[in-house]
Amino acid sequence: MEGISGADLIKACSAIGAGLAVIAGIGPGVGQGIAAGHAAAAVGRNPGAKGDITSTMLLGQAVAETTGLYGLLVAMLLLFVQPLVG
C-alpha cells in the first residue's frame, strides 16, 4: 500500500495551513465591528468629539487589520511560493 509522501505531502499540508491562516481574518473583522459600534455610540453621546473619536477608531482598526493581513500573507506564501518544496 502506497501513501502520500514527499512533495505531495508538503503541498497538501501547505494547503491546509493556508486555510487555517485565512481563519485569522475572523478576529480583526469582529474587532473592527465592535470598535465601529462603540465609536458610533460615542459620537451619539458627544457629537462635538466626532473628529477625535473617528481618528482614534481608524487608528485602532488599522492596527487590528494587520493581524488579518499577516494571515493572508502567510496563506499566499504557502499556496503560491511554496517555500517548503525544494
PyMOL Python script that loads the backbone (N, CA, C, O; Angstrom):
from pymol import cmd

cmd.read_pdbstr("""\
ATOM      1  N   MET A   1       0.841  -1.180   0.000  1.00  0.00           N
ATOM      2  CA  MET A   1       0.000   0.000   0.000  1.00  0.00           C
ATOM      3  C   MET A   1       0.886   1.243   0.000  1.00  0.00           C
ATOM      4  O   MET A   1       1.758   1.400   0.854  1.00  0.00           O
ATOM      5  N   GLU A   2       0.654   2.102  -0.949  1.00  0.00           N
ATOM      6  CA  GLU A   2       1.493   3.287  -1.100  1.00  0.00           C
ATOM      7  C   GLU A   2       0.728   4.510  -0.610  1.00  0.00           C
ATOM      8  O   GLU A   2      -0.429   4.709  -0.981  1.00  0.00           O
ATOM      9  N   GLY A   3       1.362   5.321   0.213  1.00  0.00           N
ATOM     10  CA  GLY A   3       0.721   6.518   0.756  1.00  0.00           C
ATOM     11  C   GLY A   3       1.308   7.783   0.149  1.00  0.00           C
ATOM     12  O   GLY A   3       2.227   7.742  -0.668  1.00  0.00           O
ATOM     13  N   ILE A   4       0.764   8.874   0.563  1.00  0.00           N
ATOM     14  CA  ILE A   4       1.245  10.161   0.080  1.00  0.00           C
ATOM     15  C   ILE A   4       2.528  10.511   0.821  1.00  0.00           C
ATOM     16  O   ILE A   4       2.623  10.330   2.035  1.00  0.00           O
ATOM     17  N   SER A   5       3.508  11.011   0.087  1.00  0.00           N
ATOM     18  CA  SER A   5       4.781  11.357   0.720  1.00  0.00           C
ATOM     19  C   SER A   5       5.508  12.379  -0.131  1.00  0.00           C
ATOM     20  O   SER A   5       5.099  12.671  -1.255  1.00  0.00           O
ATOM     21  N   GLY A   6       6.567  12.909   0.398  1.00  0.00           N
ATOM     22  CA  GLY A   6       7.419  13.821  -0.349  1.00  0.00           C
ATOM     23  C   GLY A   6       6.768  15.157  -0.625  1.00  0.00           C
ATOM     24  O   GLY A   6       6.124  15.745   0.243  1.00  0.00           O
ATOM     25  N   ALA A   7       6.947  15.630  -1.852  1.00  0.00           N
ATOM     26  CA  ALA A   7       6.455  16.948  -2.240  1.00  0.00           C
ATOM     27  C   ALA A   7       4.933  17.019  -2.207  1.00  0.00           C
ATOM     28  O   ALA A   7       4.371  18.072  -1.903  1.00  0.00           O
ATOM     29  N   ASP A   8       4.264  15.918  -2.514  1.00  0.00           N
ATOM     30  CA  ASP A   8       2.796  15.924  -2.473  1.00  0.00           C
ATOM     31  C   ASP A   8       2.284  16.128  -1.050  1.00  0.00           C
ATOM     32  O   ASP A   8       1.302  16.840  -0.840  1.00  0.00           O
ATOM     33  N   LEU A   9       2.939  15.511  -0.081  1.00  0.00           N
ATOM     34  CA  LEU A   9       2.557  15.693   1.314  1.00  0.00           C
ATOM     35  C   LEU A   9       2.775  17.139   1.755  1.00  0.00           C
ATOM     36  O   LEU A   9       1.941  17.706   2.461  1.00  0.00           O
ATOM     37  N   ILE A  10       3.876  17.725   1.348  1.00  0.00           N
ATOM     38  CA  ILE A  10       4.166  19.115   1.709  1.00  0.00           C
ATOM     39  C   ILE A  10       3.136  20.045   1.082  1.00  0.00           C
ATOM     40  O   ILE A  10       2.674  20.982   1.734  1.00  0.00           O
ATOM     41  N   LYS A  11       2.769  19.800  -0.175  1.00  0.00           N
ATOM     42  CA  LYS A  11       1.762  20.639  -0.829  1.00  0.00           C
ATOM     43  C   LYS A  11       0.401  20.507  -0.153  1.00  0.00           C
ATOM     44  O   LYS A  11      -0.306  21.502   0.010  1.00  0.00           O
ATOM     45  N   ALA A  12       0.030  19.311   0.236  1.00  0.00           N
ATOM     46  CA  ALA A  12      -1.251  19.107   0.912  1.00  0.00           C
ATOM     47  C   ALA A  12      -1.272  19.804   2.263  1.00  0.00           C
ATOM     48  O   ALA A  12      -2.256  20.454   2.616  1.00  0.00           O
ATOM     49  N   CYS A  13      -0.198  19.670   3.012  1.00  0.00           N
ATOM     50  CA  CYS A  13      -0.123  20.332   4.316  1.00  0.00           C
ATOM     51  C   CYS A  13      -0.056  21.849   4.159  1.00  0.00           C
ATOM     52  O   CYS A  13      -0.566  22.577   5.010  1.00  0.00           O
ATOM     53  N   SER A  14       0.561  22.334   3.088  1.00  0.00           N
ATOM     54  CA  SER A  14       0.597  23.777   2.825  1.00  0.00           C
ATOM     55  C   SER A  14      -0.803  24.305   2.546  1.00  0.00           C
ATOM     56  O   SER A  14      -1.153  25.398   2.990  1.00  0.00           O
ATOM     57  N   ALA A  15      -1.609  23.537   1.810  1.00  0.00           N
ATOM     58  CA  ALA A  15      -2.978  23.959   1.530  1.00  0.00           C
ATOM     59  C   ALA A  15      -3.813  24.002   2.813  1.00  0.00           C
ATOM     60  O   ALA A  15      -4.607  24.924   3.005  1.00  0.00           O
ATOM     61  N   ILE A  16      -3.640  23.024   3.675  1.00  0.00           N
ATOM     62  CA  ILE A  16      -4.352  23.028   4.951  1.00  0.00           C
ATOM     63  C   ILE A  16      -3.888  24.196   5.810  1.00  0.00           C
ATOM     64  O   ILE A  16      -4.705  24.877   6.429  1.00  0.00           O
ATOM     65  N   GLY A  17      -2.592  24.426   5.848  1.00  0.00           N
ATOM     66  CA  GLY A  17      -2.051  25.551   6.616  1.00  0.00           C
ATOM     67  C   GLY A  17      -2.529  26.889   6.090  1.00  0.00           C
ATOM     68  O   GLY A  17      -2.779  27.810   6.868  1.00  0.00           O
ATOM     69  N   ALA A  18      -2.660  27.007   4.777  1.00  0.00           N
ATOM     70  CA  ALA A  18      -3.158  28.257   4.191  1.00  0.00           C
ATOM     71  C   ALA A  18      -4.606  28.497   4.599  1.00  0.00           C
ATOM     72  O   ALA A  18      -4.991  29.628   4.898  1.00  0.00           O
ATOM     73  N   GLY A  19      -5.402  27.445   4.611  1.00  0.00           N
ATOM     74  CA  GLY A  19      -6.788  27.584   5.058  1.00  0.00           C
ATOM     75  C   GLY A  19      -6.874  28.008   6.511  1.00  0.00           C
ATOM     76  O   GLY A  19      -7.709  28.839   6.870  1.00  0.00           O
ATOM     77  N   LEU A  20      -6.028  27.450   7.339  1.00  0.00           N
ATOM     78  CA  LEU A  20      -6.015  27.825   8.747  1.00  0.00           C
ATOM     79  C   LEU A  20      -5.520  29.263   8.932  1.00  0.00           C
ATOM     80  O   LEU A  20      -5.997  29.973   9.817  1.00  0.00           O
ATOM     81  N   ALA A  21      -4.577  29.686   8.110  1.00  0.00           N
ATOM     82  CA  ALA A  21      -4.047  31.042   8.224  1.00  0.00           C
ATOM     83  C   ALA A  21      -5.102  32.079   7.857  1.00  0.00           C
ATOM     84  O   ALA A  21      -5.125  33.167   8.432  1.00  0.00           O
ATOM     85  N   VAL A  22      -5.967  31.757   6.916  1.00  0.00           N
ATOM     86  CA  VAL A  22      -7.007  32.705   6.500  1.00  0.00           C
ATOM     87  C   VAL A  22      -8.058  32.876   7.600  1.00  0.00           C
ATOM     88  O   VAL A  22      -8.742  33.898   7.654  1.00  0.00           O
ATOM     89  N   ILE A  23      -8.184  31.877   8.475  1.00  0.00           N
ATOM     90  CA  ILE A  23      -9.118  31.998   9.590  1.00  0.00           C
ATOM     91  C   ILE A  23      -8.725  33.176  10.491  1.00  0.00           C
ATOM     92  O   ILE A  23      -9.559  33.684  11.241  1.00  0.00           O
ATOM     93  N   ALA A  24      -7.485  33.604  10.423  1.00  0.00           N
ATOM     94  CA  ALA A  24      -7.032  34.745  11.227  1.00  0.00           C
ATOM     95  C   ALA A  24      -7.778  36.024  10.866  1.00  0.00           C
ATOM     96  O   ALA A  24      -7.686  37.009  11.599  1.00  0.00           O
ATOM     97  N   GLY A  25      -8.508  36.037   9.764  1.00  0.00           N
ATOM     98  CA  GLY A  25      -9.289  37.210   9.386  1.00  0.00           C
ATOM     99  C   GLY A  25     -10.566  37.385  10.187  1.00  0.00           C
ATOM    100  O   GLY A  25     -11.178  38.452  10.139  1.00  0.00           O
ATOM    101  N   ILE A  26     -10.982  36.365  10.922  1.00  0.00           N
ATOM    102  CA  ILE A  26     -12.210  36.461  11.704  1.00  0.00           C
ATOM    103  C   ILE A  26     -12.047  37.439  12.859  1.00  0.00           C
ATOM    104  O   ILE A  26     -12.931  38.260  13.105  1.00  0.00           O
ATOM    105  N   GLY A  27     -10.939  37.362  13.559  1.00  0.00           N
ATOM    106  CA  GLY A  27     -10.709  38.222  14.717  1.00  0.00           C
ATOM    107  C   GLY A  27     -10.726  39.705  14.386  1.00  0.00           C
ATOM    108  O   GLY A  27     -11.440  40.465  15.041  1.00  0.00           O
ATOM    109  N   PRO A  28      -9.959  40.143  13.387  1.00  0.00           N
ATOM    110  CA  PRO A  28      -9.995  41.564  13.031  1.00  0.00           C
ATOM    111  C   PRO A  28     -11.371  42.033  12.571  1.00  0.00           C
ATOM    112  O   PRO A  28     -11.762  43.166  12.853  1.00  0.00           O
ATOM    113  N   GLY A  29     -12.102  41.183  11.872  1.00  0.00           N
ATOM    114  CA  GLY A  29     -13.441  41.572  11.429  1.00  0.00           C
ATOM    115  C   GLY A  29     -14.373  41.828  12.596  1.00  0.00           C
ATOM    116  O   GLY A  29     -15.105  42.817  12.613  1.00  0.00           O
ATOM    117  N   VAL A  30     -14.343  40.940  13.565  1.00  0.00           N
ATOM    118  CA  VAL A  30     -15.185  41.113  14.754  1.00  0.00           C
ATOM    119  C   VAL A  30     -14.732  42.332  15.549  1.00  0.00           C
ATOM    120  O   VAL A  30     -15.554  43.132  15.996  1.00  0.00           O
ATOM    121  N   GLY A  31     -13.418  42.468  15.722  1.00  0.00           N
ATOM    122  CA  GLY A  31     -12.891  43.594  16.491  1.00  0.00           C
ATOM    123  C   GLY A  31     -13.201  44.941  15.858  1.00  0.00           C
ATOM    124  O   GLY A  31     -13.529  45.899  16.558  1.00  0.00           O
ATOM    125  N   GLN A  32     -13.098  45.016  14.548  1.00  0.00           N
ATOM    126  CA  GLN A  32     -13.393  46.273  13.861  1.00  0.00           C
ATOM    127  C   GLN A  32     -14.871  46.608  13.936  1.00  0.00           C
ATOM    128  O   GLN A  32     -15.235  47.778  14.051  1.00  0.00           O
ATOM    129  N   GLY A  33     -15.715  45.609  13.872  1.00  0.00           N
ATOM    130  CA  GLY A  33     -17.147  45.856  14.007  1.00  0.00           C
ATOM    131  C   GLY A  33     -17.499  46.369  15.389  1.00  0.00           C
ATOM    132  O   GLY A  33     -18.310  47.285  15.526  1.00  0.00           O
ATOM    133  N   ILE A  34     -16.901  45.792  16.403  1.00  0.00           N
ATOM    134  CA  ILE A  34     -17.145  46.249  17.772  1.00  0.00           C
ATOM    135  C   ILE A  34     -16.635  47.677  17.945  1.00  0.00           C
ATOM    136  O   ILE A  34     -17.313  48.508  18.550  1.00  0.00           O
ATOM    137  N   ALA A  35     -15.438  47.968  17.414  1.00  0.00           N
ATOM    138  CA  ALA A  35     -14.876  49.315  17.538  1.00  0.00           C
ATOM    139  C   ALA A  35     -15.747  50.343  16.833  1.00  0.00           C
ATOM    140  O   ALA A  35     -15.975  51.431  17.363  1.00  0.00           O
ATOM    141  N   ALA A  36     -16.232  50.012  15.652  1.00  0.00           N
ATOM    142  CA  ALA A  36     -17.089  50.953  14.919  1.00  0.00           C
ATOM    143  C   ALA A  36     -18.404  51.178  15.654  1.00  0.00           C
ATOM    144  O   ALA A  36     -18.914  52.299  15.684  1.00  0.00           O
ATOM    145  N   GLY A  37     -18.953  50.131  16.242  1.00  0.00           N
ATOM    146  CA  GLY A  37     -20.192  50.272  17.004  1.00  0.00           C
ATOM    147  C   GLY A  37     -20.014  51.157  18.221  1.00  0.00           C
ATOM    148  O   GLY A  37     -20.855  52.008  18.506  1.00  0.00           O
ATOM    149  N   HIS A  38     -18.932  50.959  18.930  1.00  0.00           N
ATOM    150  CA  HIS A  38     -18.670  51.783  20.109  1.00  0.00           C
ATOM    151  C   HIS A  38     -18.362  53.231  19.715  1.00  0.00           C
ATOM    152  O   HIS A  38     -18.752  54.165  20.414  1.00  0.00           O
ATOM    153  N   ALA A  39     -17.668  53.408  18.602  1.00  0.00           N
ATOM    154  CA  ALA A  39     -17.386  54.770  18.144  1.00  0.00           C
ATOM    155  C   ALA A  39     -18.674  55.488  17.744  1.00  0.00           C
ATOM    156  O   ALA A  39     -18.840  56.673  18.033  1.00  0.00           O
ATOM    157  N   ALA A  40     -19.583  54.779  17.082  1.00  0.00           N
ATOM    158  CA  ALA A  40     -20.862  55.389  16.712  1.00  0.00           C
ATOM    159  C   ALA A  40     -21.661  55.768  17.955  1.00  0.00           C
ATOM    160  O   ALA A  40     -22.297  56.821  17.988  1.00  0.00           O
ATOM    161  N   ALA A  41     -21.630  54.919  18.967  1.00  0.00           N
ATOM    162  CA  ALA A  41     -22.322  55.238  20.213  1.00  0.00           C
ATOM    163  C   ALA A  41     -21.685  56.438  20.904  1.00  0.00           C
ATOM    164  O   ALA A  41     -22.386  57.276  21.470  1.00  0.00           O
ATOM    165  N   ALA A  42     -20.360  56.521  20.859  1.00  0.00           N
ATOM    166  CA  ALA A  42     -19.661  57.647  21.486  1.00  0.00           C
ATOM    167  C   ALA A  42     -19.970  58.958  20.770  1.00  0.00           C
ATOM    168  O   ALA A  42     -20.136  59.989  21.422  1.00  0.00           O
ATOM    169  N   VAL A  43     -20.048  58.935  19.451  1.00  0.00           N
ATOM    170  CA  VAL A  43     -20.405  60.144  18.692  1.00  0.00           C
ATOM    171  C   VAL A  43     -21.841  60.534  18.993  1.00  0.00           C
ATOM    172  O   VAL A  43     -22.162  61.721  19.040  1.00  0.00           O
ATOM    173  N   GLY A  44     -22.701  59.563  19.197  1.00  0.00           N
ATOM    174  CA  GLY A  44     -24.088  59.852  19.556  1.00  0.00           C
ATOM    175  C   GLY A  44     -24.195  60.541  20.909  1.00  0.00           C
ATOM    176  O   GLY A  44     -25.054  61.401  21.111  1.00  0.00           O
ATOM    177  N   ARG A  45     -23.320  60.160  21.836  1.00  0.00           N
ATOM    178  CA  ARG A  45     -23.340  60.789  23.155  1.00  0.00           C
ATOM    179  C   ARG A  45     -22.683  62.158  23.147  1.00  0.00           C
ATOM    180  O   ARG A  45     -23.108  63.061  23.868  1.00  0.00           O
ATOM    181  N   ASN A  46     -21.626  62.315  22.316  1.00  0.00           N
ATOM    182  CA  ASN A  46     -20.866  63.571  22.298  1.00  0.00           C
ATOM    183  C   ASN A  46     -20.511  63.932  20.854  1.00  0.00           C
ATOM    184  O   ASN A  46     -19.401  63.641  20.408  1.00  0.00           O
ATOM    185  N   PRO A  47     -21.430  64.558  20.120  1.00  0.00           N
ATOM    186  CA  PRO A  47     -21.166  64.870  18.705  1.00  0.00           C
ATOM    187  C   PRO A  47     -20.006  65.844  18.494  1.00  0.00           C
ATOM    188  O   PRO A  47     -19.413  65.870  17.416  1.00  0.00           O
ATOM    189  N   GLY A  48     -19.683  66.630  19.492  1.00  0.00           N
ATOM    190  CA  GLY A  48     -18.582  67.586  19.346  1.00  0.00           C
ATOM    191  C   GLY A  48     -17.218  66.928  19.250  1.00  0.00           C
ATOM    192  O   GLY A  48     -16.273  67.537  18.749  1.00  0.00           O
ATOM    193  N   ALA A  49     -17.101  65.701  19.720  1.00  0.00           N
ATOM    194  CA  ALA A  49     -15.819  64.989  19.701  1.00  0.00           C
ATOM    195  C   ALA A  49     -15.716  64.027  18.525  1.00  0.00           C
ATOM    196  O   ALA A  49     -14.930  63.080  18.562  1.00  0.00           O
ATOM    197  N   LYS A  50     -16.504  64.267  17.487  1.00  0.00           N
ATOM    198  CA  LYS A  50     -16.547  63.343  16.347  1.00  0.00           C
ATOM    199  C   LYS A  50     -15.178  63.149  15.704  1.00  0.00           C
ATOM    200  O   LYS A  50     -14.806  62.020  15.387  1.00  0.00           O
ATOM    201  N   GLY A  51     -14.434  64.214  15.508  1.00  0.00           N
ATOM    202  CA  GLY A  51     -13.127  64.111  14.850  1.00  0.00           C
ATOM    203  C   GLY A  51     -12.139  63.287  15.654  1.00  0.00           C
ATOM    204  O   GLY A  51     -11.432  62.443  15.102  1.00  0.00           O
ATOM    205  N   ASP A  52     -12.088  63.528  16.957  1.00  0.00           N
ATOM    206  CA  ASP A  52     -11.165  62.769  17.801  1.00  0.00           C
ATOM    207  C   ASP A  52     -11.552  61.295  17.873  1.00  0.00           C
ATOM    208  O   ASP A  52     -10.695  60.414  17.815  1.00  0.00           O
ATOM    209  N   ILE A  53     -12.840  61.043  17.998  1.00  0.00           N
ATOM    210  CA  ILE A  53     -13.318  59.655  18.090  1.00  0.00           C
ATOM    211  C   ILE A  53     -13.042  58.917  16.783  1.00  0.00           C
ATOM    212  O   ILE A  53     -12.591  57.772  16.797  1.00  0.00           O
ATOM    213  N   THR A  54     -13.311  59.572  15.659  1.00  0.00           N
ATOM    214  CA  THR A  54     -13.110  58.925  14.358  1.00  0.00           C
ATOM    215  C   THR A  54     -11.636  58.612  14.114  1.00  0.00           C
ATOM    216  O   THR A  54     -11.302  57.520  13.654  1.00  0.00           O
ATOM    217  N   SER A  55     -10.761  59.556  14.417  1.00  0.00           N
ATOM    218  CA  SER A  55      -9.336  59.319  14.174  1.00  0.00           C
ATOM    219  C   SER A  55      -8.800  58.209  15.071  1.00  0.00           C
ATOM    220  O   SER A  55      -7.999  57.385  14.629  1.00  0.00           O
ATOM    221  N   THR A  56      -9.235  58.182  16.324  1.00  0.00           N
ATOM    222  CA  THR A  56      -8.800  57.118  17.225  1.00  0.00           C
ATOM    223  C   THR A  56      -9.329  55.765  16.761  1.00  0.00           C
ATOM    224  O   THR A  56      -8.609  54.767  16.801  1.00  0.00           O
ATOM    225  N   MET A  57     -10.583  55.729  16.323  1.00  0.00           N
ATOM    226  CA  MET A  57     -11.175  54.487  15.853  1.00  0.00           C
ATOM    227  C   MET A  57     -10.437  53.972  14.619  1.00  0.00           C
ATOM    228  O   MET A  57     -10.134  52.782  14.536  1.00  0.00           O
ATOM    229  N   LEU A  58     -10.149  54.838  13.675  1.00  0.00           N
ATOM    230  CA  LEU A  58      -9.473  54.408  12.447  1.00  0.00           C
ATOM    231  C   LEU A  58      -8.061  53.905  12.727  1.00  0.00           C
ATOM    232  O   LEU A  58      -7.610  52.945  12.103  1.00  0.00           O
ATOM    233  N   LEU A  59      -7.363  54.546  13.660  1.00  0.00           N
ATOM    234  CA  LEU A  59      -6.029  54.074  14.029  1.00  0.00           C
ATOM    235  C   LEU A  59      -6.107  52.689  14.655  1.00  0.00           C
ATOM    236  O   LEU A  59      -5.307  51.810  14.334  1.00  0.00           O
ATOM    237  N   GLY A  60      -7.070  52.497  15.549  1.00  0.00           N
ATOM    238  CA  GLY A  60      -7.240  51.184  16.168  1.00  0.00           C
ATOM    239  C   GLY A  60      -7.621  50.117  15.162  1.00  0.00           C
ATOM    240  O   GLY A  60      -7.155  48.982  15.257  1.00  0.00           O
ATOM    241  N   GLN A  61      -8.458  50.463  14.206  1.00  0.00           N
ATOM    242  CA  GLN A  61      -8.846  49.485  13.188  1.00  0.00           C
ATOM    243  C   GLN A  61      -7.674  49.147  12.273  1.00  0.00           C
ATOM    244  O   GLN A  61      -7.540  48.003  11.839  1.00  0.00           O
ATOM    245  N   ALA A  62      -6.835  50.117  11.979  1.00  0.00           N
ATOM    246  CA  ALA A  62      -5.662  49.845  11.134  1.00  0.00           C
ATOM    247  C   ALA A  62      -4.708  48.888  11.841  1.00  0.00           C
ATOM    248  O   ALA A  62      -4.149  47.989  11.214  1.00  0.00           O
ATOM    249  N   VAL A  63      -4.525  49.079  13.132  1.00  0.00           N
ATOM    250  CA  VAL A  63      -3.659  48.183  13.898  1.00  0.00           C
ATOM    251  C   VAL A  63      -4.272  46.778  13.964  1.00  0.00           C
ATOM    252  O   VAL A  63      -3.557  45.784  13.837  1.00  0.00           O
ATOM    253  N   ALA A  64      -5.579  46.695  14.159  1.00  0.00           N
ATOM    254  CA  ALA A  64      -6.238  45.390  14.243  1.00  0.00           C
ATOM    255  C   ALA A  64      -6.197  44.659  12.899  1.00  0.00           C
ATOM    256  O   ALA A  64      -6.120  43.431  12.865  1.00  0.00           O
ATOM    257  N   GLU A  65      -6.249  45.393  11.809  1.00  0.00           N
ATOM    258  CA  GLU A  65      -6.280  44.779  10.479  1.00  0.00           C
ATOM    259  C   GLU A  65      -4.958  44.101  10.135  1.00  0.00           C
ATOM    260  O   GLU A  65      -4.932  43.195   9.302  1.00  0.00           O
ATOM    261  N   THR A  66      -3.864  44.522  10.757  1.00  0.00           N
ATOM    262  CA  THR A  66      -2.569  43.924  10.426  1.00  0.00           C
ATOM    263  C   THR A  66      -2.566  42.417  10.707  1.00  0.00           C
ATOM    264  O   THR A  66      -1.902  41.663   9.995  1.00  0.00           O
ATOM    265  N   THR A  67      -3.287  41.976  11.718  1.00  0.00           N
ATOM    266  CA  THR A  67      -3.341  40.543  12.012  1.00  0.00           C
ATOM    267  C   THR A  67      -3.951  39.778  10.842  1.00  0.00           C
ATOM    268  O   THR A  67      -3.429  38.740  10.434  1.00  0.00           O
ATOM    269  N   GLY A  68      -5.044  40.286  10.309  1.00  0.00           N
ATOM    270  CA  GLY A  68      -5.671  39.638   9.167  1.00  0.00           C
ATOM    271  C   GLY A  68      -4.790  39.653   7.930  1.00  0.00           C
ATOM    272  O   GLY A  68      -4.748  38.684   7.173  1.00  0.00           O
ATOM    273  N   LEU A  69      -4.088  40.756   7.732  1.00  0.00           N
ATOM    274  CA  LEU A  69      -3.193  40.854   6.570  1.00  0.00           C
ATOM    275  C   LEU A  69      -2.015  39.892   6.695  1.00  0.00           C
ATOM    276  O   LEU A  69      -1.579  39.311   5.701  1.00  0.00           O
ATOM    277  N   TYR A  70      -1.502  39.722   7.904  1.00  0.00           N
ATOM    278  CA  TYR A  70      -0.414  38.752   8.088  1.00  0.00           C
ATOM    279  C   TYR A  70      -0.904  37.338   7.801  1.00  0.00           C
ATOM    280  O   TYR A  70      -0.184  36.547   7.191  1.00  0.00           O
ATOM    281  N   GLY A  71      -2.107  37.016   8.229  1.00  0.00           N
ATOM    282  CA  GLY A  71      -2.667  35.701   7.929  1.00  0.00           C
ATOM    283  C   GLY A  71      -2.829  35.489   6.428  1.00  0.00           C
ATOM    284  O   GLY A  71      -2.538  34.409   5.913  1.00  0.00           O
ATOM    285  N   LEU A  72      -3.293  36.521   5.729  1.00  0.00           N
ATOM    286  CA  LEU A  72      -3.430  36.432   4.275  1.00  0.00           C
ATOM    287  C   LEU A  72      -2.073  36.274   3.603  1.00  0.00           C
ATOM    288  O   LEU A  72      -1.939  35.513   2.645  1.00  0.00           O
ATOM    289  N   LEU A  73      -1.076  36.984   4.094  1.00  0.00           N
ATOM    290  CA  LEU A  73       0.271  36.881   3.531  1.00  0.00           C
ATOM    291  C   LEU A  73       0.827  35.470   3.704  1.00  0.00           C
ATOM    292  O   LEU A  73       1.400  34.905   2.773  1.00  0.00           O
ATOM    293  N   VAL A  74       0.657  34.909   4.888  1.00  0.00           N
ATOM    294  CA  VAL A  74       1.136  33.548   5.131  1.00  0.00           C
ATOM    295  C   VAL A  74       0.419  32.558   4.213  1.00  0.00           C
ATOM    296  O   VAL A  74       1.045  31.648   3.670  1.00  0.00           O
ATOM    297  N   ALA A  75      -0.887  32.734   4.041  1.00  0.00           N
ATOM    298  CA  ALA A  75      -1.643  31.835   3.165  1.00  0.00           C
ATOM    299  C   ALA A  75      -1.154  31.937   1.725  1.00  0.00           C
ATOM    300  O   ALA A  75      -0.997  30.919   1.051  1.00  0.00           O
ATOM    301  N   MET A  76      -0.916  33.138   1.256  1.00  0.00           N
ATOM    302  CA  MET A  76      -0.439  33.301  -0.129  1.00  0.00           C
ATOM    303  C   MET A  76       0.957  32.709  -0.302  1.00  0.00           C
ATOM    304  O   MET A  76       1.252  32.104  -1.332  1.00  0.00           O
ATOM    305  N   LEU A  77       1.810  32.881   0.696  1.00  0.00           N
ATOM    306  CA  LEU A  77       3.141  32.284   0.612  1.00  0.00           C
ATOM    307  C   LEU A  77       3.062  30.764   0.556  1.00  0.00           C
ATOM    308  O   LEU A  77       3.764  30.124  -0.227  1.00  0.00           O
ATOM    309  N   LEU A  78       2.203  30.196   1.389  1.00  0.00           N
ATOM    310  CA  LEU A  78       2.087  28.737   1.401  1.00  0.00           C
ATOM    311  C   LEU A  78       1.504  28.191   0.098  1.00  0.00           C
ATOM    312  O   LEU A  78       1.891  27.113  -0.354  1.00  0.00           O
ATOM    313  N   LEU A  79       0.573  28.934  -0.506  1.00  0.00           N
ATOM    314  CA  LEU A  79      -0.069  28.434  -1.718  1.00  0.00           C
ATOM    315  C   LEU A  79       0.752  28.668  -2.982  1.00  0.00           C
ATOM    316  O   LEU A  79       0.850  27.789  -3.838  1.00  0.00           O
ATOM    317  N   PHE A  80       1.335  29.845  -3.093  1.00  0.00           N
ATOM    318  CA  PHE A  80       1.935  30.214  -4.382  1.00  0.00           C
ATOM    319  C   PHE A  80       3.458  30.160  -4.396  1.00  0.00           C
ATOM    320  O   PHE A  80       4.047  29.814  -5.420  1.00  0.00           O
ATOM    321  N   VAL A  81       4.098  30.490  -3.304  1.00  0.00           N
ATOM    322  CA  VAL A  81       5.564  30.464  -3.279  1.00  0.00           C
ATOM    323  C   VAL A  81       6.067  29.075  -2.894  1.00  0.00           C
ATOM    324  O   VAL A  81       7.086  28.613  -3.407  1.00  0.00           O
ATOM    325  N   GLN A  82       5.355  28.422  -1.999  1.00  0.00           N
ATOM    326  CA  GLN A  82       5.673  27.086  -1.514  1.00  0.00           C
ATOM    327  C   GLN A  82       7.146  26.977  -1.087  1.00  0.00           C
ATOM    328  O   GLN A  82       7.938  26.281  -1.724  1.00  0.00           O
ATOM    329  N   PRO A  83       7.496  27.678   0.001  1.00  0.00           N
ATOM    330  CA  PRO A  83       8.898  27.687   0.419  1.00  0.00           C
ATOM    331  C   PRO A  83       9.395  26.333   0.926  1.00  0.00           C
ATOM    332  O   PRO A  83      10.603  26.121   1.025  1.00  0.00           O
ATOM    333  N   LEU A  84       8.486  25.420   1.246  1.00  0.00           N
ATOM    334  CA  LEU A  84       8.914  24.136   1.795  1.00  0.00           C
ATOM    335  C   LEU A  84       9.202  23.093   0.729  1.00  0.00           C
ATOM    336  O   LEU A  84       9.796  22.053   1.015  1.00  0.00           O
ATOM    337  N   VAL A  85       8.781  23.367  -0.503  1.00  0.00           N
ATOM    338  CA  VAL A  85       9.046  22.408  -1.592  1.00  0.00           C
ATOM    339  C   VAL A  85      10.366  22.783  -2.242  1.00  0.00           C
ATOM    340  O   VAL A  85      10.537  23.904  -2.719  1.00  0.00           O
ATOM    341  N   GLY A  86      11.287  21.851  -2.259  1.00  0.00           N
ATOM    342  CA  GLY A  86      12.628  22.128  -2.765  1.00  0.00           C
ATOM    343  C   GLY A  86      12.799  21.948  -4.175  1.00  0.00           C
ATOM    344  O   GLY A  86      13.895  22.156  -4.696  1.00  0.00           O
TER     345      GLY A  86
END
""", "prot")
cmd.dss("prot")
cmd.show_as("cartoon", "prot")
cmd.util.cbc("prot")
cmd.orient("prot")
